Amino acid sequence: MTIKYHLMTEKVSTFLCAFFFLGLLITPDSYKLSSIPIALISLVGLYKTRTAWKNKPIAIIGVSLISYFLISALSLAIYGGDISQLDMPSRVIIAGCILAYIVSYPPSARGVFLGISISAIVSSSIALVQMYSNGGRALDGIGYMIIQAGGIASSLCVLSTVALLYAKANKDKPLILLAMIGFISALTLTFLSGVRGAWVLTPFIIVALLLRYQYLFSKRSKCLGVIAVLFIAVLSYPAVKPRVVRVVSDISNYTNDNARTSIGGRLDMWKSAFYSAQEKPIFGQGFDGIRPAKERQIEQGLVDKVVLTHNRAHNQFLEELQTKGLIGFTVLACFFGLPLWLLWKRWTRLSMDDDRHFFALAGMTHITAIVGYCLTQHYLAHHSGILLYSIGMAIFAGAAFSKQPLKQVEDL
């Protein structure tokens, strides 16, 4: 009875986790729908799963989640503003419930990685067909918020890489094939989207993963992998080249005192964030104090007027620094850093024979990728960004710190 109950709950948990990843990029708004089932089940089952908070690492991760919401609420209480500014931070509370649910009812690693791989294949196929039908960049002009969507595509790419490593370690040939196709598809989509923020850390993450686990691949597999990457590079070159050329041009213009470009505007917004933080280093300027601070900086000739065209700093860390000061910056660092540190410790202590090893690896990969997007965008200010990070992290961390699941037996 215990084994049958375990298998039933594992199947439900696996379906909910796989469904979340499956819906991330199918349509412009599908990520909202895919997060509803796992959120509802986690909330309903909280009376049973609340004991998961007694697990010390889970409690620490939970505190890092809740602190992100609390610092936003504190800033709003001190400086005032629209209550809707708590909308995005409040999503981490749901993620905390999901974390407890996953610890209590861990999913199948194979099922989750299948969901990620299939999501990468289907989402990329749909987006690439639309791109070649409509012209222009992938994910652009068809309802997606392209910067956010480009980040999701990149996440599916790096997570498909982890899925491939898991499949290779377990000699799971069907999953090896799906994960490989998912990786190639999502990597192609990431480049063809032209979202430069998604390129910041993604290549380094992929290279680090493949180097760390290179012993899983034969010489033939390595050669085929190099050929596949070269093919993607050639295919993506026409889309990537203009974006790279524009970066060089924008930097050149900025050095000639022209900040009214994409890169130039970002650099001045980052300067503005530092100046704002210098004025009020502890609690920052507050949500509604940023524009007046920018106007003062313009009057003093410190930054260009272009900074007034954007409400955010286009860098998650600097945004927290200017709105919530060093306290907010520290909370954000813990928001990412504590789960990353705990997952790293977990990963180093588990062998590859344990599925939780790969859940911990996926969690570290997921967090690092999101940090990369946050370097050039206020990624968590958007619904898709906060859901992708918080729910994804809750799934991987919860599974990594769960008790060793019972082994399935045949002919129950």
N, C-alpha and C positions, 0 to 999 in steps of 0.2 A: 504493500500500500504506500509506504514511504517513497519507494523508487518511482511508482506510477505517478504519485503526486508531484514529485520532483520533475519528472519528464513533462508533465502537463504545464507546470509553471514555467519551465525552461522554454517550452515551445511558445507560450504566450509572450514571455519576455523577449525571446529572439525575434518573433514577428514584429513586436512594437519597435525594437531597436532598428531592425532592417528596414521597416516601413519609414522610419524617420529619415534615414539616409537616402532611401529610394526617392522620396519626394522633394529633396532639396532643390533640384534644378530642372524638373520636368517642365514646369511652366513658371512664369514670373512670380506667382503667388503660392505655388504648391508647397513651399517650405512651411507655410502657416498651417496648412491642413495636415501635413505629415507629423507635426509636433503635437497635435491635439490628442490622439489616442494614448500615447505614452504619458502625457501630462495628466489626463483624466484618470487613468488607471493608477498612477502614482499617488494622486491626491486621495482617491477613494480608499486605497490600501494603506494609507499612512498610519492608521491605528495599529496595523500589524507590523509595519516596517520601521517604526520610529526607534526601535531598539538598536537599529544599525548605527545610530549616532554614538553608541557606546564604543564603537571601533575608533580608536584614537586618530588614525590618519583620516578617516572619514569625517570625524568631528572637526579636525583642522581645516580640511577642504571646505566643509560646510561653513565654518566661520569666515573663510576667505570670500566665499560667495555672498553671504549675508552682509559682510562689511562693505561690499561694493554698493549695495542698496542703502545701507545706513549712512554712509558718508554723503551720498547724494541727497538723502532726506535731511541730514544735518545742514548741508550747504543751503538747501532751500529754506529751512527754518531760520537760518541766520540772515540771509540776504533777501528772502522773498522770491516771488516769481510764480510762474504757472505750474500748477500741480501736475500737469501732463508731462513735465520734465522727469517725473519719476516712473513714467510708463516703461521705458526700456530697462532701467535698472531693476525694476520689480520682477522681471522675468527670471532673475537668478533665484528667487524664492521657489519658483516651480522647479527649477533645476535641482535645488536642494532636496525636494521631495523625490525627484527622479533618481537622484544619487542613492537615497535610502532604499528605494524600490529595487534598484539594480544590485546593490550589495546583498539584499535579501533573496532576490530571485535572479541570479546571474544568467545571461543568455549564452547560447552556443557561440563559440568563436567562429566556427565555420559559417553559421547562419548570418552573423553580423558582417563578416568579410564578403560573403556572397552578395548581401544587400548593397554594400559599398561598391563592389565591382560592377554589378548590374546597373546601379545608378549612374556610374561613370560612363558606361557604354551607351545607355539609353539617352541620358541627358546630352551627351556630346553629339550623338547621332542626330538628335532633333535640332540642336543649335547649329550644327555644321550644315545640315540640309537647308535650314532657313537662311544661313549666311550665303550659301552659293545660289539660292533662289533670289534673294533680295539684294545681294551685293553688300559691300562695306565690311565692317568688323563683325566677328561672331558675337552674339548676344546683344548687339546694338540695334536700337530702333524697333524692337519687337516686344517692348513692355518691361524688359529687365532693367534694374538699376545696375548698369554694366560694371561699375567698380565692385559692388558687392557680389554680383554673379561671378565675376572673374576670380574673386577670392574663393568662392564655393567650388568652382571648377578646379582650382589649384589644390584645395583640400581633398577633393575626390581623387586627384592625381597622386598626392603623397600617401593617402590612406590606401589606395590601390596598390602602391608599392609595398606597404606593410602586409596587405592581404597576400601579395605574391610571395613574400618571405615566409609567411605562415604556411601557405600552400606547399612551398618547396620543402620546408622543414617536415611537413607531414606527408609528403609525396602524394598530394591530392591533385591528380592530373586535371580533372574538370575545373577545379578552382584555379589552378595554375594558368590554364588557358583564359578563363574569364578575367582574372586579375591582370594578366598581361595585356589583354585587349582593353580593359578598363584604364590601365595606366597610359597606354599609347593614345587612346581616345581623349582622355582628360588632359594629357600634356599638350596634345595638338590644340584642343579648345583653349587652354590657358594662353598659349602663344598667339593664336588667331584672334582672341578677344582684344589683344593690345593693351590689357590692363597691366601697367608697369609695376604697380604696387604688389601684384601677385608674383612678380619675378624676383623680388628682392631676396627672399630666403629660400624659395622653392627649389632652385637648382642645387643649392648647397645641402638641403635636407635630403634630396634624392641621392646625391653622390655619397653623403655620409652613411645613409642606410645601406646602399649597395656595397660600399667598401667594408662596412662592419660585418656584413653577412656574405661576403664574396665567396666564402667556402661552400655555400649552398649551390653555386652555379658551376657548371662544367665549362670548359674552354669554348665549346660550341655555343652554349647559351650566351656566354659573354660576347662572342663575335656577333651573334644575331642581335643582341641588345644594342651593341654599338651601331650596327647597320640600321636598326629601327630608329634610333635617336638621330642619326645623320639624315635619314629620310624625313623625319619630322622637321628637322632644322631647314632642309631644302624647301619643304612644303610651306613652312611658316615664314620663310625669309621675306617674301613680298609684303607681308603684314607687319613683321617685326621691324624691318629696316626703317620705315618712315617714323616709327615711334622712337627708335634710338636716335635717328637724325634730329628729331625734334628736341630730345633731351639735350643733345650737344648744342643746338641752336639756342635753346632757352637759357642754358648756363652762360653761353657767350653773351647773350643780350643782358643777362643779369650783371655780369662783370662790367658792362658798359652802362650801368645805372638804368636799365629797363627792366622793371619788376613785373610788367604787365604781360606775363606769359604764364603757362601752367606751372613750370618749375619755379620761375621767379616769384610768382604769387605765393607759392608754398613756403619758399625761403623767407619771404617777408612776414608771412603769418607765423612762422616759427620764431623769428626775431621778436615779433610783437608779443608772443606768448611768454618769452623770457622777460621782456620788459614789464609785462603785466604781473608776472610772478614776483619780480623784484619789488614792486610797489606793495604787495600784500603777500608775503611769502608763506605765512602759516595756513590761512584758510582760503587764500586766493581772492579773486574778484567776484565770485558768485556767478550764477547763470546770466544775470542781467547787467552785470558790471563790466562785461568785456567790451561792448561797443564804446561806452564813454572812455574807457582806458585806451582804446585804439585811437579815438579822436584826439586825445591828449598827445599821444605819440606822434600822430601826423602833424599836429601843430608845432611840435618840437623838432620836426624833420627827421625823426628816427626811422620811420617806415613810410612806404608808399601808400597812397589812398586805396590801392587795390585790396588792402586787407579788409576794407569795409564791405567788399562784395561777398564775403563769406562769413558765416556766423561762427564756424569752427576753425580750429588750428590746423586741420588736416594732418594731425598726428595725435593719436589717442593719449600718449603719455604727456605731451605738452598741453593738450586740452585739459587734462586733469590738473596739471600744474597751474595753469592760468585761472581755472575756475574754482579749484578746491585747494590750491596751495600744496605745500610739501606733505600735508596730511593725506590729501587725495592722491597725490603721486605715489606715496608709500602704500596706500591701500591697493592701488592698481597693480603695483609691483608684486604685492602679496597675492593678489587675485590671479595673476599668472604664475608667479614664482613658487608659491607654496605647493600647489598641485604638481607642478613640474618637478620640483625637488623630491616630493614623496613618491611620485611615479618612477623617477630615476632610481631611487633607493630600492623600490619594489622590483624593478626590471633587473637590477644587478644581482638580486638574491634569488631569482627564479630561473630555472633551466628552460631550455626550449621545449622540453617534453611537457611543460605546463602551459596550457593555453593562456594563463594569466600573464605570462611573459610577454606575449604579443599584444594583449590588451594594454599592458603598461607601455609598451613601445608605441602603440597607436596613440595613446594619450599624450605621450611626450611629443610625438610628431604633430599631432593636432594642435597642441598649445603653441609650439614653436612656429608653426605656419601662421596661426592667427596673429601672433606677435609681429610677424613680418608684415602682414597687411596693415596693422595698426601704426606702423612707422610712417606711412604716407597717407593715412586716411583715418578719420574718426569712426572706425569700423563698428564699434559697439553701439554707436548712436542710432543704428538702423536695426529694424526688427530682425532681418535676416542674420545680421552679424551677431547680435546678442544670443539669439536662439542657436545658431550654429556653434558658437563657442561653448555656452553654458550647458546645453543639453548634450552635445558631443562629448564634452569633458566629463559630465556626470556619468554617461554610459561607459566610457573607457575606464575612468577611475573606479567606479562602482564595481565593474567586472574584475578589475585588477586586484582589488582589495577584498573580494568576496571569498568565502570559504571554498576549499576545493570541491567542485561539484561532484555529485555521484556519477559514476560511470554508467552509461546506458548499457543495458543488457538486452539481448535479443529474446524474442518469444516470451514476452511478459504475459 
